[in-house]
Amino acid sequence: MPFARWDRRITPYLFVAPFFALFAVFGLYPLLRTAWMSLHRWDLLDGPVAFTGLANYAELFTDPHFYNALANTASIFLAATVPQLLAALGIAALLDRPLRGRTAWQAVVLLPNVVPVVAVALVFTQLLGRDQGLVAWVLASLGASPLDWQAHAWSAHLGVALMVIWRWTGYNALLYLAAMQSVPRELHEAAALDGASRARAFRSVTLPGIRPTLVFTAVVSTIGGLQLFAEPTLFGGASAGGNDRQFQTLVMYLYENGFERFDAGYAATISWVLFALCAVLAFANTALVRRFVGRG
């Protein structure tokens, strides 16, 4: 009997112990190590040079390149995330209705997400080419001049945002669809009996019913948007983000400092500031979704 009581108390912890062990090695330790590195002048190859305290943070908050990267990240994030989530919600609402070949449509919607990001970048780079791209051909047929998408901040941000929207809209749409199908149909029937229009039922029944999924996608999209790296890097072909850094994101600037200038201490500082931004904006987005979407 004592062994049985011990077994009931200890066994659950043994089952979850592998997760915490892996998190400690691959999550907690790198986090604390990066925090320690951010307090040093730390060469990527030679290791710590000198303890500097908060000097790296003081330098970062007066660094114009940091604020430029922050502004670019915010601009691309807004241009990509808001249309992406709205489009995903609309696609999910369409797929939630009776359709022929629903499974096939769902597979088509998810297809962009399984395409490697390198392939996506290559396709969009060709589409947005200044002289030979499809978009340039359309503009020329309309009498407009060719557009160098990488040369201007607004066009580069839009080009990167289009890649993000194309790649992630279908994934979020399927998450919303799964959540919509879990909303009890009795609620929709009651709304219809009360004379609610389809739009009113969607706003008053569906959205409150999928609020946890809305919160999840808002948080994940926020974190992903702030950590944007692959799409703008492949779009411009360098971590500088254009000749004038017009589309350099925070993670691109982190990469430039850490792996091109070998200033690991400064790169660690950027990573911790980015971590703080992700946490603050994730909580803010959670609060906004809960405020503007009813409790159901």
Buried (B, 14 or more C-beta within 10 A) or exposed (E): EEEEEEEEEEEEEEEEEEEEEEEEEEEEEEBEEBBBBBBBBBBBEEEBEEEBEEBBBEEBEEBEBBEBBBEBBBBBBEBBBBBBBEBBBEBBBEBBEEEEEEEEBBEEBEEBBEEEBEEBBEEBBEBBBEEEBEBBBEBEEEEEEBBBBBEBBEBBBBBBBBBBBBBBBBBBBBBBBBBBEEBEEEBBEEBEEEEBEEEEBBBBBBBBBBBEBBBBBBBBBBBBBBBBBBBBBBBBEEBBBBEEBBBBBBBBBBBBBBEEEBBBBBBBBBBBBBBEBBEEBBEEBBEEBBEEBEEB
